[in-house]
């Protein structure tokens, strides 16, 4: 069975000075997740590994809750 791991680096306009680091970070996170699958891990463990890689990368604000929006009625 083939597997695909897709990771995105957020929904924002990436500044030019962060573009290369952002692409490299997304690739690294996807590779982390895929390596779990190659070792026989399950999908949940692969997603956790990819998310952890994003959270540990300072280029992204993954897990930091920097973009919290409140809707007040």
N, CA, C and O atoms as CSV, one atom per row, in Angstrom:
chain,resi,resn,atom,element,x,y,z
A,1,UNK,N,N,0.841,-1.182,0.000
A,1,UNK,CA,C,0.000,0.000,0.000
A,1,UNK,C,C,0.885,1.243,0.000
A,1,UNK,O,O,1.880,1.307,0.722
A,2,UNK,N,N,0.521,2.210,-0.801
A,2,UNK,CA,C,1.246,3.472,-0.842
A,2,UNK,C,C,0.680,4.429,0.193
A,2,UNK,O,O,-0.482,4.323,0.585
A,3,UNK,N,N,1.505,5.356,0.626
A,3,UNK,CA,C,1.065,6.351,1.597
A,3,UNK,C,C,1.519,7.725,1.131
A,3,UNK,O,O,2.544,7.869,0.464
A,4,UNK,N,N,0.742,8.718,1.494
A,4,UNK,CA,C,1.075,10.108,1.203
A,4,UNK,C,C,0.881,10.903,2.480
A,4,UNK,O,O,-0.139,10.762,3.155
A,5,UNK,N,N,1.846,11.730,2.812
A,5,UNK,CA,C,1.730,12.619,3.966
A,5,UNK,C,C,1.740,14.046,3.425
A,5,UNK,O,O,2.675,14.451,2.734
A,6,UNK,N,N,0.699,14.799,3.744
A,6,UNK,CA,C,0.573,16.175,3.277
A,6,UNK,C,C,0.603,17.095,4.492
A,6,UNK,O,O,-0.126,16.882,5.460
A,7,UNK,N,N,1.443,18.110,4.433
A,7,UNK,CA,C,1.590,19.070,5.523
A,7,UNK,C,C,1.520,20.468,4.922
A,7,UNK,O,O,2.078,20.709,3.852
A,8,UNK,N,N,0.848,21.379,5.591
A,8,UNK,CA,C,0.869,22.767,5.118
A,8,UNK,C,C,1.364,23.664,6.252
A,8,UNK,O,O,1.191,23.361,7.432
A,9,UNK,N,N,1.974,24.755,5.864
A,9,UNK,CA,C,2.634,25.629,6.828
A,9,UNK,C,C,1.815,26.811,7.287
A,9,UNK,O,O,2.373,27.795,7.774
A,10,UNK,N,N,0.513,26.739,7.146
A,10,UNK,CA,C,-0.328,27.817,7.635
A,10,UNK,C,C,-0.998,28.582,6.513
A,10,UNK,O,O,-0.636,28.450,5.343
A,11,UNK,N,N,-1.967,29.372,6.884
A,11,UNK,CA,C,-2.747,30.145,5.921
A,11,UNK,C,C,-2.385,31.614,6.056
A,11,UNK,O,O,-3.138,32.400,6.631
A,12,UNK,N,N,-1.246,31.972,5.529
A,12,UNK,CA,C,-0.800,33.355,5.583
A,12,UNK,C,C,0.149,33.609,4.425
A,12,UNK,O,O,0.621,32.672,3.782
A,13,UNK,N,N,0.421,34.853,4.167
A,13,UNK,CA,C,1.378,35.211,3.128
A,13,UNK,C,C,2.767,35.109,3.726
A,13,UNK,O,O,3.131,35.871,4.621
A,14,UNK,N,N,3.529,34.168,3.226
A,14,UNK,CA,C,4.865,33.910,3.774
A,14,UNK,C,C,5.828,34.986,3.282
A,14,UNK,O,O,5.972,35.174,2.074
A,15,UNK,N,N,6.490,35.696,4.200
A,15,UNK,CA,C,7.465,36.711,3.782
A,15,UNK,C,C,8.620,36.068,3.013
A,15,UNK,O,O,8.989,34.924,3.277
A,16,UNK,N,N,9.175,36.799,2.078
A,16,UNK,CA,C,10.268,36.283,1.249
A,16,UNK,C,C,11.404,35.718,2.085
A,16,UNK,O,O,11.984,34.688,1.739
A,17,UNK,N,N,11.723,36.391,3.183
A,17,UNK,CA,C,12.861,35.938,3.995
A,17,UNK,C,C,12.583,34.634,4.746
A,17,UNK,O,O,13.513,34.025,5.276
A,18,UNK,N,N,11.325,34.197,4.801
A,18,UNK,CA,C,10.977,32.935,5.460
A,18,UNK,C,C,10.577,31.842,4.480
A,18,UNK,O,O,10.315,30.711,4.888
A,19,UNK,N,N,10.527,32.163,3.206
A,19,UNK,CA,C,10.005,31.223,2.207
A,19,UNK,C,C,10.798,29.916,2.165
A,19,UNK,O,O,10.214,28.835,2.230
A,20,UNK,N,N,12.096,30.010,2.058
A,20,UNK,CA,C,12.905,28.791,1.958
A,20,UNK,C,C,12.821,27.969,3.250
A,20,UNK,O,O,12.680,26.747,3.201
A,21,UNK,N,N,12.905,28.631,4.385
A,21,UNK,CA,C,12.810,27.928,5.667
A,21,UNK,C,C,11.441,27.296,5.845
A,21,UNK,O,O,11.324,26.220,6.432
A,22,UNK,N,N,10.403,27.957,5.344
A,22,UNK,CA,C,9.049,27.420,5.436
A,22,UNK,C,C,8.901,26.152,4.601
A,22,UNK,O,O,8.358,25.151,5.068
A,23,UNK,N,N,9.381,26.202,3.381
A,23,UNK,CA,C,9.326,25.018,2.510
A,23,UNK,C,C,10.127,23.872,3.129
A,23,UNK,O,O,9.670,22.730,3.161
A,24,UNK,N,N,11.323,24.191,3.617
A,24,UNK,CA,C,12.144,23.148,4.245
A,24,UNK,C,C,11.472,22.576,5.484
A,24,UNK,O,O,11.563,21.375,5.738
A,25,UNK,N,N,10.801,23.416,6.252
A,25,UNK,CA,C,10.113,22.949,7.452
A,25,UNK,C,C,8.945,22.041,7.139
A,25,UNK,O,O,8.730,21.040,7.823
A,26,UNK,N,N,8.188,22.384,6.106
A,26,UNK,CA,C,7.060,21.551,5.689
A,26,UNK,C,C,7.574,20.205,5.175
A,26,UNK,O,O,7.011,19.156,5.487
A,27,UNK,N,N,8.636,20.245,4.393
A,27,UNK,CA,C,9.217,18.989,3.892
A,27,UNK,C,C,9.707,18.112,5.046
A,27,UNK,O,O,9.479,16.903,5.051
A,28,UNK,N,N,10.378,18.724,6.021
A,28,UNK,CA,C,10.891,17.969,7.164
A,28,UNK,C,C,9.752,17.342,7.960
A,28,UNK,O,O,9.856,16.195,8.394
A,29,UNK,N,N,8.667,18.086,8.153
A,29,UNK,CA,C,7.524,17.563,8.895
A,29,UNK,C,C,6.890,16.388,8.149
A,29,UNK,O,O,6.548,15.376,8.760
A,30,UNK,N,N,6.737,16.520,6.846
A,30,UNK,CA,C,6.177,15.427,6.048
A,30,UNK,C,C,7.088,14.195,6.103
A,30,UNK,O,O,6.608,13.065,6.196
A,31,UNK,N,N,8.380,14.418,6.046
A,31,UNK,CA,C,9.332,13.293,6.126
A,31,UNK,C,C,9.267,12.606,7.480
A,31,UNK,O,O,9.364,11.382,7.562
A,32,UNK,N,N,9.102,13.385,8.542
A,32,UNK,CA,C,8.962,12.799,9.879
A,32,UNK,C,C,7.743,11.871,9.928
A,32,UNK,O,O,7.827,10.738,10.402
A,33,UNK,N,N,6.623,12.371,9.435
A,33,UNK,CA,C,5.413,11.556,9.423
A,33,UNK,C,C,5.572,10.321,8.557
A,33,UNK,O,O,5.168,9.227,8.951
A,34,UNK,N,N,6.152,10.486,7.393
A,34,UNK,CA,C,6.321,9.352,6.484
A,34,UNK,C,C,7.272,8.304,7.061
A,34,UNK,O,O,7.079,7.106,6.856
A,35,UNK,N,N,8.289,8.756,7.778
A,35,UNK,CA,C,9.232,7.788,8.358
A,35,UNK,C,C,8.544,6.895,9.395
A,35,UNK,O,O,8.902,5.728,9.553
A,36,UNK,N,N,7.561,7.447,10.093
A,36,UNK,CA,C,6.786,6.625,11.042
A,36,UNK,C,C,6.057,5.526,10.280
A,36,UNK,O,O,6.049,4.371,10.705
A,37,UNK,N,N,5.446,5.886,9.154
A,37,UNK,CA,C,4.722,4.893,8.361
A,37,UNK,C,C,5.664,3.837,7.790
A,37,UNK,O,O,5.326,2.654,7.764
A,38,UNK,N,N,6.842,4.256,7.334
A,38,UNK,CA,C,7.812,3.307,6.783
A,38,UNK,C,C,8.275,2.294,7.816
A,38,UNK,O,O,8.618,1.161,7.475
A,39,UNK,N,N,8.285,2.707,9.092
A,39,UNK,CA,C,8.694,1.796,10.168
A,39,UNK,C,C,7.527,0.944,10.672
A,39,UNK,O,O,7.670,0.199,11.641
A,40,UNK,N,N,6.377,1.059,10.011
A,40,UNK,CA,C,5.230,0.243,10.393
A,40,UNK,C,C,4.278,0.923,11.357
A,40,UNK,O,O,3.338,0.291,11.841
A,41,UNK,N,N,4.503,2.209,11.648
A,41,UNK,CA,C,3.612,2.936,12.543
A,41,UNK,C,C,2.265,3.202,11.897
A,41,UNK,O,O,2.102,3.036,10.688
A,42,UNK,N,N,1.308,3.612,12.703
A,42,UNK,CA,C,-0.026,3.880,12.171
A,42,UNK,C,C,-0.180,5.355,11.799
A,42,UNK,O,O,0.707,6.169,12.055
A,43,UNK,N,N,-1.313,5.680,11.197
A,43,UNK,CA,C,-1.553,7.031,10.698
A,43,UNK,C,C,-1.575,8.063,11.818
A,43,UNK,O,O,-1.074,9.175,11.647
A,44,UNK,N,N,-2.147,7.706,12.955
A,44,UNK,CA,C,-2.213,8.656,14.073
A,44,UNK,C,C,-0.809,9.005,14.553
A,44,UNK,O,O,-0.514,10.171,14.814
A,45,UNK,N,N,0.047,8.012,14.669
A,45,UNK,CA,C,1.426,8.264,15.092
A,45,UNK,C,C,2.178,9.099,14.055
A,45,UNK,O,O,3.009,9.934,14.411
A,46,UNK,N,N,1.886,8.872,12.778
A,46,UNK,CA,C,2.531,9.644,11.713
A,46,UNK,C,C,2.106,11.112,11.779
A,46,UNK,O,O,2.936,12.011,11.638
A,47,UNK,N,N,0.824,11.347,11.993
A,47,UNK,CA,C,0.328,12.722,12.109
A,47,UNK,C,C,0.938,13.392,13.328
A,47,UNK,O,O,1.339,14.554,13.266
A,48,UNK,N,N,1.009,12.668,14.431
A,48,UNK,CA,C,1.600,13.238,15.647
A,48,UNK,C,C,3.057,13.636,15.422
A,48,UNK,O,O,3.489,14.692,15.883
A,49,UNK,N,N,3.806,12.807,14.724
A,49,UNK,CA,C,5.211,13.114,14.443
A,49,UNK,C,C,5.336,14.346,13.548
A,49,UNK,O,O,6.201,15.194,13.767
A,50,UNK,N,N,4.474,14.438,12.545
A,50,UNK,CA,C,4.517,15.599,11.646
A,50,UNK,C,C,4.143,16.882,12.392
A,50,UNK,O,O,4.781,17.919,12.210
A,51,UNK,N,N,3.121,16.808,13.221
A,51,UNK,CA,C,2.702,17.983,13.990
A,51,UNK,C,C,3.779,18.391,14.977
A,51,UNK,O,O,4.050,19.580,15.146
A,52,UNK,N,N,4.391,17.422,15.626
A,52,UNK,CA,C,5.463,17.734,16.577
A,52,UNK,C,C,6.613,18.446,15.865
A,52,UNK,O,O,7.192,19.388,16.407
A,53,UNK,N,N,6.943,18.000,14.658
A,53,UNK,CA,C,8.014,18.650,13.890
A,53,UNK,C,C,7.651,20.098,13.586
A,53,UNK,O,O,8.512,20.977,13.639
A,54,UNK,N,N,6.385,20.353,13.268
A,54,UNK,CA,C,5.946,21.733,13.012
A,54,UNK,C,C,5.998,22.558,14.295
A,54,UNK,O,O,6.428,23.711,14.276
A,55,UNK,N,N,5.566,21.978,15.396
A,55,UNK,CA,C,5.580,22.706,16.669
A,55,UNK,C,C,6.996,23.042,17.125
A,55,UNK,O,O,7.217,24.074,17.760
A,56,UNK,N,N,7.949,22.180,16.806
A,56,UNK,CA,C,9.334,22.393,17.217
A,56,UNK,C,C,10.097,23.343,16.291
A,56,UNK,O,O,11.215,23.751,16.604
A,57,UNK,N,N,9.505,23.690,15.171
A,57,UNK,CA,C,10.157,24.553,14.192
A,57,UNK,C,C,9.734,26.006,14.434
A,57,UNK,O,O,8.547,26.325,14.375
A,58,UNK,N,N,10.688,26.867,14.702
A,58,UNK,CA,C,10.390,28.263,15.041
A,58,UNK,C,C,9.846,29.083,13.869
A,58,UNK,O,O,9.361,30.197,14.067
A,59,UNK,N,N,9.923,28.544,12.658
A,59,UNK,CA,C,9.379,29.247,11.503
A,59,UNK,C,C,7.848,29.302,11.585
A,59,UNK,O,O,7.217,30.232,11.083
A,60,UNK,N,N,7.275,28.294,12.223
A,60,UNK,CA,C,5.822,28.194,12.309
A,60,UNK,C,C,5.359,28.529,13.716
A,60,UNK,O,O,6.130,28.462,14.673
A,61,UNK,N,N,4.096,28.889,13.825
A,61,UNK,CA,C,3.544,29.130,15.156
A,61,UNK,C,C,2.631,27.980,15.577
A,61,UNK,O,O,1.701,28.166,16.361
A,62,UNK,N,N,2.906,26.807,15.054
A,62,UNK,CA,C,2.084,25.631,15.344
A,62,UNK,C,C,2.063,25.349,16.842
A,62,UNK,O,O,3.108,25.254,17.488
A,63,UNK,N,N,0.868,25.217,17.374
A,63,UNK,CA,C,0.710,24.911,18.783
A,63,UNK,C,C,0.895,26.088,19.718
A,63,UNK,O,O,0.852,25.917,20.936
A,64,UNK,N,N,1.099,27.268,19.182
A,64,UNK,CA,C,1.374,28.441,20.024
A,64,UNK,C,C,0.143,29.310,20.246
A,64,UNK,O,O,0.170,30.213,21.081
A,65,UNK,N,N,-0.928,29.054,19.516
A,65,UNK,CA,C,-2.168,29.819,19.622
A,65,UNK,C,C,-1.957,31.320,19.429
A,65,UNK,O,O,-2.573,32.132,20.119
A,66,UNK,N,N,-1.096,31.680,18.501
A,66,UNK,CA,C,-0.850,33.087,18.236
A,66,UNK,C,C,-1.989,33.743,17.465
A,66,UNK,O,O,-2.173,34.958,17.537
A,67,UNK,N,N,-2.735,32.959,16.745
A,67,UNK,CA,C,-3.799,33.504,15.917
A,67,UNK,C,C,-5.148,33.065,16.444
A,67,UNK,O,O,-5.809,32.215,15.847
A,68,UNK,N,N,-5.553,33.636,17.546
A,68,UNK,CA,C,-6.834,33.297,18.152
A,68,UNK,C,C,-7.825,34.408,17.808
A,68,UNK,O,O,-7.561,35.590,18.026
A,69,UNK,N,N,-8.948,34.005,17.275
A,69,UNK,CA,C,-9.981,34.977,16.908
A,69,UNK,C,C,-11.200,34.763,17.797
A,69,UNK,O,O,-11.654,33.632,17.978
A,70,UNK,N,N,-11.717,35.830,18.340
A,70,UNK,CA,C,-12.919,35.779,19.145
A,70,UNK,C,C,-14.047,36.473,18.394
A,70,UNK,O,O,-13.877,37.569,17.860
A,71,UNK,N,N,-15.166,35.833,18.365
A,71,UNK,CA,C,-16.333,36.436,17.752
A,71,UNK,C,C,-17.288,36.807,18.854
A,71,UNK,O,O,-17.805,35.945,19.565
A,72,UNK,N,N,-17.516,38.083,18.991
A,72,UNK,CA,C,-18.408,38.580,20.034
A,72,UNK,C,C,-19.726,38.985,19.402
A,72,UNK,O,O,-19.762,39.691,18.395
A,73,UNK,N,N,-20.786,38.532,20.000
A,73,UNK,CA,C,-22.105,38.899,19.481
A,73,UNK,C,C,-22.661,40.052,20.260
A,73,UNK,O,O,-23.768,40.512,19.976
